[in-house]
Every structure is written in structure tokens, then in C-alpha cells.
Amino acid sequence: MRKKGRRQHPEEQSCATVKRKHTHFEQFHYNKQTKRLKWVSTETKTATLKPDPVRNLPVSNNGFEAIRPCTSSSRRHNKRRKRSNCSSLEGSRKWVFSSRNCSNYKDKLVIVSYNILAAENVAKHPDLYLDVPPKFLEWSRRKDLISEEVNRYNASILCFQEVDRFKDLDDLLQKDGFKGVYKARTGNGCDGCALFWKDKIKSYSEHRFTLLQEENIDFQDFGLRNNVAQLCVLKINQHQLECDSCRKQSKLTPMQSRSLLVGNIHALFNPNRGDIKLGQVRLFLEKAYKLSQEWGSIPVILVGDFNSIPQSAIYQFLASSELNIQLHDRRRISGQLEYPSQGREIRAQNKYTARRHVWMPVSRQLSHRWSDEELVLATGDEGVTHLQHKLKLCSAYAGIPGSSRTRDSHGEPLATSYHSKFMGTVDYIWHTGELVPVRVLETLPINILRRNASLPNERLGSDHLALVCELAFADGHKGA
């Protein structure tokens, strides 16, 4: 527990009440003569995951059909243009498939990670949505859009962040056969994390899940602020229909049950407190590994809003399993201050990066040295400066390459969040090696996002984009 008399950092005092405001706002310059975006590139050294080459495959029967961008015969009318932009925005999300032959992977599941924008946070931070019509910010409207959207993905597991109306979500998703659990953040915040799984199935292509164990993390208990995380062990009950007559008609034989661990986190936003943010991620990984081992080393899926960009040291820690924190400034460890607004196009952050196993340049002079207190918060122990975690994690999106219009050099989306003060990527889906990515739903290209002043809009109910991927159990892995 933190002591009441703990000294606050100067920058912490100015940001203590800011829970969602992103400072990493990408501005773009548009040249009317050349009709092109202009940016200023910076050179950093990054590591590159090696995914499969792109392969165009037909969209499978997944319940989600891409809507083709509608074209208007005349751009003179504002209403037509607005409808065209919204349809293009929604319809530009396409499934991208792995080049692997996934036909032998019998057990597959679709997982969604979605920061749905808490209703209370809209009221607390109106400056982020000045250009959004008030009706698009109303929760009564947004909740229906969110429910309709996730229903199209034919998801097995849904992980939401910034949930402050859990009952509303629960009522809507129960109709689609989902059951869920909720963990509210501590302190003055009213939102939290929610995790849903398919409880009732309607076809033989679906799986039903049973919750075996639920464990929540109150980061406040470790002096790491009021954020929370969820860890759930789920068992897949395959081909078990509610209807006895339907079961008699089936020629399928039930397969062996599998179990997996799903973690859901919404990390601290404050970009100045990288020590706390890193401490939260470190604890999240430790708890997930321990629980996975207790259930027989079952596969792990970790998702959420990590409030760290792909060029950050925190991303490095997740992807490479280790981090020497003394090589990084505490205030820049999440990358939110490392790439301030400098009028460059977002893709330029990585366009000219060297593809080596060195993630970030070591600053010649760190502007902020780590105090003993900060080291303990980040590492969990005195005198420790080198972090390691035992999960061998892969990014689902980095595992299946996409278009340069939507991905950076890491293979991550160029933007998963967009409002008036931020455009960038902070949301991820991570998994261990027992699982193989089959397909991912591409995010939206920057130019399509920018047709709208910010999110949410007429078609999308949040200022984040849902991350969606299908994972399969690799051959030979029996599960628990």
C-alpha cells in the first residue's frame, strides 16, 4: 500500500487528474498543390518480428462482411459527403489472413480487445471531442453501435476497457449468448475492465466456454495507482449445443477440452510516470505467468490498452521479455513523450528505421535519473534495474503483415485511437507460442480516419478501434 504522505512529482501533480488525455498528437501537413501529406522522419533503431508474407485469401464465413465504401456522384453536398466518409471508414476494415496452411488447426477462437470510451470520461474531457456532434457522444447511442459492431465479428471472447456501464453491456451481450465479469478501478474513477466469453452457442462452428478461475489485480495494493487488470482461466467446451435434438443430428464427436488464460488490462495513462506504468505491466505479466503455470502451462492471451506506443521501451519489454531500464528515461519509457507533436505523418515514425534487435537509441544524457522509489515501483524490488518476464509473447497483428497504409515497421497498426489530441497506437493483442494467428482485422488507414475530425462518429461508438484476431491452437498442443 502507498503511504498517504508520499511526495508527488511536480509533473505528476499537473497530470494527476488527467486519466485519458493523450499528448502524443500527430499533426499532418497537407500540400494542396501536390495533394500529398508531408512529414518529417526521425531515425531510430528497431527490432522486427518476422511474420508470414501477405497472402490474399477469401473471407471465411465469420459473420462479418466488409461494407464497400459508398461513392457519391457529387461532393458538393455536405450530407452526401458525410455519409460517404462514414461508410468508407467502416468498410475499409478488411480481414488479412496468414500465409500458413491453417486448415489443420481445428480449434480456433476469435478475440476482441476494445477500449469503448467510458461515458463519464466523455463528460470529464470535453476538449477531446470538440468537433464531435453531441449526439455521437451519447452513451445510449454508442452502446448500441458497440454491441452491433462486436456482434459482426462472431467473437469467442470480448475484452473491454473503460467500462462504466457494465449492466448495459451485459444486458446487450447476454442476448448474443455471452457471459461476463467486471472489475472496477479503485479510487475516484468510475470505469474498469470487463471480460465476456461465449456461454451459449447457436451453431457447430462456435465454442462454449466455462470460467474456471478469475483473478483480479488491484494495482493500488502495490502502490501502483488505481488501475486494474483481469485474469481469467477459460475452458473450451467444444460442440456442446443447448438443444438435445440438435446434438442428435450432429455427426461430430466432441474433442478434448482445452483451457487458456486471458488477461485484460487498462494501464495508467500519465506519460510522465513511466515507473508506475512499467510496474503495472510487469506485475500483469508476472501474475499471468504464475496462473498459467498453476493450470498446467496453458496458453496465454494478454490484451488491452497499454498506453504505450510500438516504439517504446514498454513495448520492447513485452516483445523481447527483458529490459534494462537504466537505458531509458522514466518519462519517456512509454513513448508518449518520445514522439511529441512535430507536424509529421504518423507513418514516418518508422519509415526509415533500421531493422535490428535494438529497439530504442540510448539517450546520451538521460534528462531524468531513476530514484530508488521509482526503481522499486517499476521492478518490484530494491536494487533491480534489469527486468525479465517468463512469457514468450508474440503480437497477433505483427504476426500477420498488412498494408503500409495501416501498419508500421513493427507490424503494429498505425493508429488504434483517434481524438482531437491524439492519433496513434496504444492497444495490443499478445499471445504465447502455443497459439497461432490465423487472421486479423485491419485497422483504418490514416487518410480515412482523418476524414472525420475525430472519433466517435456516426458509425463507430468509441475513440478507439476494436482489435480483432482469430487464433488457433498449434498442432500437438493438448492444453490442460
DALINZI-V644284 format. One record per residue. N is the residue number from 1. SS is DSSP state (helix for helix, strand for strand, loop for the rest). OMEGA is omega in degrees with one decimal (* if undefined). D_CENTER is the distance of its C-alpha to the mean C-alpha in whole Angstrom. Layout:
n: (N,N)
ss: (SS,SS)
omega: (OMEGA,OMEGA)
d_center: (D_CENTER,D_CENTER)
This chain:
n: (1,2,3,4,5,6,7,8,9,10,11,12,13,14,15,16,17,18,19,20,21,22,23,24,25,26,27,28,29,30,31,32,33,34,35,36,37,38,39,40,41,42,43,44,45,46,47,48,49,50,51,52,53,54,55,56,57,58,59,60,61,62,63,64,65,66,67,68,69,70,71,72,73,74,75,76,77,78,79,80,81,82,83,84,85,86,87,88,89,90,91,92,93,94,95,96,97,98,99,100,101,102,103,104,105,106,107,108,109,110,111,112,113,114,115,116,117,118,119,120,121,122,123,124,125,126,127,128,129,130,131,132,133,134,135,136,137,138,139,140,141,142,143,144,145,146,147,148,149,150,151,152,153,154,155,156,157,158,159,160,161,162,163,164,165,166,167,168,169,170,171,172,173,174,175,176,177,178,179,180,181,182,183,184,185,186,187,188,189,190,191,192,193,194,195,196,197,198,199,200,201,202,203,204,205,206,207,208,209,210,211,212,213,214,215,216,217,218,219,220,221,222,223,224,225,226,227,228,229,230,231,232,233,234,235,236,237,238,239,240,241,242,243,244,245,246,247,248,249,250,251,252,253,254,255,256,257,258,259,260,261,262,263,264,265,266,267,268,269,270,271,272,273,274,275,276,277,278,279,280,281,282,283,284,285,286,287,288,289,290,291,292,293,294,295,296,297,298,299,300,301,302,303,304,305,306,307,308,309,310,311,312,313,314,315,316,317,318,319,320,321,322,323,324,325,326,327,328,329,330,331,332,333,334,335,336,337,338,339,340,341,342,343,344,345,346,347,348,349,350,351,352,353,354,355,356,357,358,359,360,361,362,363,364,365,366,367,368,369,370,371,372,373,374,375,376,377,378,379,380,381,382,383,384,385,386,387,388,389,390,391,392,393,394,395,396,397,398,399,400,401,402,403,404,405,406,407,408,409,410,411,412,413,414,415,416,417,418,419,420,421,422,423,424,425,426,427,428,429,430,431,432,433,434,435,436,437,438,439,440,441,442,443,444,445,446,447,448,449,450,451,452,453,454,455,456,457,458,459,460,461,462,463,464,465,466,467,468,469,470,471,472,473,474,475,476,477,478,479,480)
ss: (loop,loop,loop,loop,loop,loop,loop,loop,loop,helix,helix,helix,helix,helix,helix,loop,loop,loop,loop,loop,loop,loop,loop,loop,loop,loop,loop,loop,strand,strand,strand,loop,loop,loop,loop,strand,strand,strand,loop,loop,loop,loop,loop,loop,strand,strand,loop,loop,loop,loop,loop,strand,loop,loop,strand,loop,loop,loop,loop,loop,loop,loop,loop,loop,loop,loop,loop,loop,loop,loop,loop,loop,loop,loop,loop,loop,loop,helix,helix,helix,helix,helix,helix,helix,helix,helix,helix,helix,helix,helix,helix,loop,loop,loop,strand,strand,strand,loop,loop,loop,loop,loop,loop,loop,loop,loop,loop,strand,strand,strand,strand,strand,strand,strand,strand,loop,loop,loop,helix,helix,helix,helix,helix,helix,loop,helix,helix,helix,helix,loop,loop,loop,loop,helix,helix,helix,helix,loop,helix,helix,helix,helix,helix,helix,helix,helix,helix,helix,helix,helix,helix,helix,loop,loop,loop,loop,strand,strand,strand,strand,strand,strand,strand,loop,loop,helix,helix,helix,helix,helix,helix,helix,helix,helix,loop,loop,loop,strand,strand,strand,strand,strand,strand,strand,loop,loop,loop,loop,loop,loop,loop,strand,strand,strand,strand,strand,strand,strand,loop,loop,loop,loop,loop,loop,loop,loop,strand,strand,strand,strand,strand,strand,strand,strand,strand,strand,strand,strand,helix,helix,helix,helix,loop,loop,loop,loop,loop,strand,strand,strand,strand,strand,strand,strand,strand,strand,strand,strand,loop,loop,loop,loop,loop,helix,helix,helix,helix,helix,helix,loop,loop,loop,loop,loop,loop,loop,loop,strand,strand,strand,strand,strand,strand,strand,strand,strand,loop,loop,loop,loop,loop,loop,loop,helix,helix,helix,helix,helix,helix,helix,helix,helix,helix,helix,helix,helix,helix,helix,helix,helix,helix,helix,helix,helix,loop,loop,loop,loop,strand,strand,strand,strand,strand,strand,strand,loop,loop,loop,loop,loop,loop,loop,helix,helix,helix,helix,helix,helix,helix,helix,loop,strand,strand,strand,helix,helix,helix,loop,loop,helix,helix,helix,loop,loop,loop,loop,loop,loop,loop,loop,loop,loop,loop,loop,loop,helix,helix,helix,helix,loop,loop,loop,loop,strand,strand,loop,loop,loop,loop,loop,loop,loop,loop,loop,loop,loop,loop,loop,loop,loop,loop,helix,helix,helix,helix,helix,helix,helix,helix,loop,loop,loop,loop,loop,loop,strand,strand,strand,loop,loop,loop,loop,strand,strand,strand,loop,loop,loop,loop,strand,loop,loop,loop,loop,loop,loop,strand,loop,loop,loop,loop,loop,strand,loop,loop,loop,strand,strand,strand,loop,loop,strand,strand,strand,loop,loop,strand,strand,strand,strand,strand,strand,loop,loop,strand,strand,strand,strand,strand,strand,strand,loop,loop,loop,loop,helix,helix,helix,helix,loop,loop,loop,loop,loop,loop,loop,loop,loop,loop,loop,loop,loop,loop,strand,loop,loop,strand,strand,strand,strand,strand,strand,strand,loop,loop,loop,loop,loop,loop,loop)
omega: (177.3,177.7,-178.4,-176.3,-177.1,-178.9,176.2,174.5,179.7,-178.8,178.4,-178.6,-178.6,-175.9,-170.4,-177.1,-178.5,-175.6,-173.2,-171.6,180.0,178.8,-178.2,-175.5,-178.3,174.7,-177.4,176.5,-178.5,179.3,-176.0,-178.7,-179.0,-178.4,178.6,174.9,179.2,-180.0,175.4,-175.1,175.0,-175.4,173.7,179.4,-177.1,174.1,-178.3,171.7,-175.4,179.2,177.5,174.2,-177.3,177.7,-179.2,179.4,179.3,178.5,-178.7,-179.5,-174.0,180.0,179.3,177.5,-179.9,177.7,-179.5,177.7,179.2,-179.1,-179.8,179.2,178.9,178.1,-176.7,-176.1,-176.4,-177.9,178.5,-178.8,-179.5,178.1,179.7,-180.0,-178.3,178.9,177.7,-177.9,-178.5,-173.4,-177.6,178.1,-176.1,173.4,174.7,-172.4,173.8,176.1,175.8,171.5,-174.5,-176.9,-179.2,179.3,-174.4,-173.8,-178.7,176.8,178.1,-179.0,-178.9,171.8,-170.4,168.8,-168.0,176.9,-178.7,-179.8,179.9,-179.8,174.1,-179.2,-178.0,-175.0,-178.7,-179.9,179.4,-172.8,-177.0,-177.0,179.8,176.5,-176.6,-177.4,178.9,179.9,-177.2,-178.4,-179.3,178.3,-175.4,-177.1,177.8,177.4,-179.4,179.3,178.9,-178.5,-176.4,178.3,179.7,-175.5,-177.3,-172.8,172.3,-176.5,179.0,177.2,-178.2,170.9,-176.7,178.8,174.1,175.0,-174.3,-177.7,178.3,178.1,-177.9,179.8,-178.9,-174.3,175.5,179.4,179.3,174.2,-178.8,172.0,-173.7,176.0,-173.6,175.0,-179.9,176.5,179.8,178.3,-175.5,-179.4,-179.7,-177.5,-180.0,-178.8,178.6,-179.1,-179.8,175.8,-178.6,-177.9,178.1,-176.9,-178.1,-179.6,-177.9,177.9,-178.0,175.4,175.5,-176.0,174.1,178.1,179.6,179.7,176.4,177.2,180.0,177.5,170.0,-176.5,177.0,179.9,-179.2,-179.4,-174.4,175.6,-168.7,178.1,-178.1,175.0,179.3,172.9,-177.9,173.1,-177.1,175.1,178.7,175.4,-169.7,173.6,177.1,-179.7,179.9,-172.8,179.9,-179.3,177.6,-177.9,-179.9,-178.6,-175.9,175.4,-178.9,175.0,-179.8,179.5,-178.7,-180.0,175.9,176.2,176.7,178.8,178.1,178.2,-177.0,-175.4,166.1,-175.1,178.2,176.5,-169.2,-176.4,179.6,-175.7,177.2,178.3,179.4,-179.3,177.9,177.6,177.9,-179.8,179.4,-179.8,176.8,179.5,179.8,-178.8,-180.0,179.5,-178.5,-179.0,176.6,179.5,-179.9,-179.6,174.3,178.6,-178.5,179.0,-176.0,171.2,-180.0,-176.5,172.5,174.1,-176.8,-179.8,177.6,-176.5,-176.2,179.7,-171.0,176.0,177.8,174.3,177.2,-179.1,179.3,-172.4,-174.5,177.1,178.6,-179.5,170.9,-170.7,178.6,178.2,-174.4,175.2,-178.7,-176.5,-177.4,-172.2,176.4,178.0,-177.6,176.1,-179.3,-179.7,-179.0,-179.8,-179.8,175.9,179.6,178.4,-169.4,-177.8,-174.9,179.8,-173.9,-171.4,-176.2,-177.9,176.9,-176.7,178.9,-178.6,172.0,-168.0,-176.1,177.6,177.3,-179.4,179.3,177.1,177.3,-176.8,179.2,175.8,-179.9,173.7,178.6,-180.0,-179.8,178.0,179.6,178.6,-176.9,-172.1,-179.1,-177.6,178.7,174.9,-179.9,178.3,-179.2,-177.1,173.4,171.0,-169.9,177.1,176.1,-170.8,172.7,176.6,-178.6,-178.6,177.7,-179.2,177.7,-173.9,178.4,-176.9,175.6,176.2,-176.0,-173.7,173.9,-175.5,174.0,-172.9,178.9,176.3,176.0,180.0,172.1,-179.8,-177.4,167.6,-169.0,-178.8,179.8,165.4,-177.4,-175.3,177.1,-175.9,-175.9,168.3,179.3,178.7,176.8,-170.3,177.7,179.5,-177.5,177.1,179.5,179.4,174.4,176.6,-177.5,172.5,-174.6,174.6,-176.3,-176.4,177.6,176.2,-174.1,173.3,174.7,-178.7,176.4,175.0,0.6,179.4,-175.0,-174.7,-175.5,-170.5,-178.1,174.2,171.6,172.3,176.7,171.0,-175.3,176.3,172.7,179.1,177.8,173.4,-178.5,179.8,174.3,179.2,-172.5,-175.8,-177.3,*)
d_center: (28,29,32,33,35,32,32,30,29,30,27,25,28,27,23,23,23,20,17,15,17,15,18,17,18,19,22,24,28,29,33,35,37,35,32,30,27,28,26,27,26,25,26,24,24,21,20,19,18,20,19,21,23,22,24,25,25,25,23,23,24,21,22,20,22,21,23,25,25,28,31,34,37,37,35,38,36,33,33,32,30,28,28,27,24,22,23,22,19,18,20,19,16,17,17,17,19,20,23,24,26,24,27,28,25,26,23,20,17,14,11,9,5,6,8,11,13,16,19,21,18,20,23,23,21,23,23,20,21,25,25,23,26,26,26,22,21,23,21,24,23,19,19,21,19,16,18,19,16,14,18,18,16,18,15,16,14,12,9,9,9,12,14,18,20,19,22,22,19,21,24,22,20,23,25,23,23,20,21,19,19,18,18,18,18,22,24,24,20,20,17,15,12,14,13,16,17,20,23,26,26,28,28,29,26,23,23,24,22,24,22,24,23,21,20,19,18,20,19,22,24,24,24,21,20,20,16,15,13,14,16,17,20,20,23,23,26,27,29,30,31,33,36,38,40,37,37,40,40,37,38,35,35,33,31,30,27,24,22,19,17,13,12,9,9,9,11,14,14,17,17,21,20,19,21,19,16,16,18,16,14,17,18,15,16,19,19,17,19,22,22,21,24,26,25,27,24,22,18,15,12,9,6,4,5,7,9,10,11,12,15,15,17,14,12,16,16,13,14,18,19,21,21,24,24,27,26,24,24,23,22,20,18,15,16,16,20,20,20,21,22,25,25,24,22,18,19,22,20,20,22,25,23,25,24,25,24,24,20,22,25,27,28,32,32,29,30,29,30,28,30,31,29,26,27,27,24,22,23,25,28,31,32,29,27,26,23,22,20,21,18,18,14,13,10,10,10,13,15,16,17,17,19,19,19,15,14,15,18,15,14,10,10,12,11,8,10,13,16,20,19,16,14,12,8,6,3,3,6,9,12,16,19,20,18,18,15,18,16,13,12,13,11,14,17,17,21,20,18,20,23,22,22,18,16,17,20,22,20,16,16,13,13,9,8,7,6,9,11,14,15,19,21,23,27,29,26,27,25,26)
